[in-house]
Amino acid sequence: MEHEDAAKRLAELGNVTRLAIFRYLVTVGPEGAPVGEVQKALNIPGSTLSHHIARLIGVGLIRQIRDSRTLYCIPQYEALNELIEFLMSECCTQSRCNSATK
């Protein structure tokens, strides 16, 4: 992962509402949740939710699929894992770290 891609994902998760949306989707699991469920659970106006979902989609943290008339938001665990791996990739390379962090 490139620094720029990681920075974009972190920037989107740096917003309180987007972080809440992403964390909620992670709690419901890989099948995701209908947009209406997310809206109800987090008490977010529809237009605001759409804006934040679009931002998360833009950086690959979630995707949407339609099943008939229902639009589902699905967390992208691979993108999250890539971000975590990027953040941890140079852990303890300066050899000043406690070995317990490895």
Steps between C-alpha positions, in 0.01 A plus 500: 500500500625847415517781755247704301242217499546441872467872569175518302348208691613638832363844410158355427503302824610818679146633467284408799195409291692292246684320778167419666359369171803282434512366855128420487544309174791305647279398793226362273749286309598424142141488373466871574184689584224676308546876477176551691629288787821702517300821494271384779778355717712814481218754475649670195288694245480321165676769296782521753535123506519485120780757499704309757440163335621642168822616667562156652429333166742742333792369703394135482401450864145397414306395193132490423284237337134511413266214576166582341406833661746478789846655484756331725824649631773243540824560689812415305710309750783459250536878476500526879761224528717674239486819703588320824786315330629829358494662844676204659743420217798670655424423861815464704738556209687754711566225761398728788161334530398251761487153344144463635373729220616264228 
